[in-house]
Each structure stands twice: as C-alpha cells, then as structure tokens.
C-alpha cells in the first residue's frame, strides 16, 4: 500500500480520542462510530460519543465521550457487504 497515510491513535483517559489517517466516517451514534482508514474499518464503541472534529481533507477524527473499545475489521468491499447482509 504505497499511498497510505500515517495512521495514529491517541487516547487520553478513555474520554478523548484523536485518530489520524481517517478516510471517512461511515456511521455514528452515541454508542458507536464506524470510520474507514487504509488499514480497514475502525469501530469506536462507548457511551455518549461525540465527534468533536472531522476533517476528511486532513484525515483527522477527534472524538469525546466514554470510550470502551477500539476494534479493527478488514476492509469490506461492496460485494462482500452484500454477502454479509443478504447471506450470499
């Protein structure tokens, strides 16, 4: 992966998270934020999550709230997503 952006996570006291290398935020609510990066999908789970800053141009995501888990999943293509959703 030649054009990968550096990907870093900085978690402070489980209440403030800054992530670089973010390509997009696919979904979010107060319990979960799903973001994509060059290394796959990053699921941020917790309580009262709030996106403080999102800059797709600078590939930065800043989150506040009570962060309980950071989970990586492999990249999901549209065809494999359809298979997961519809059992194909």
ABEGO torsion letter per residue (X at the ends): XAABBBBBBBBBGGABBBBBGBABBABBBAABBBBBBAAEBBBBBEBGBBBABBBAAAGBBBBBEBBABBBBBBBBBAAAAAAAAAGX
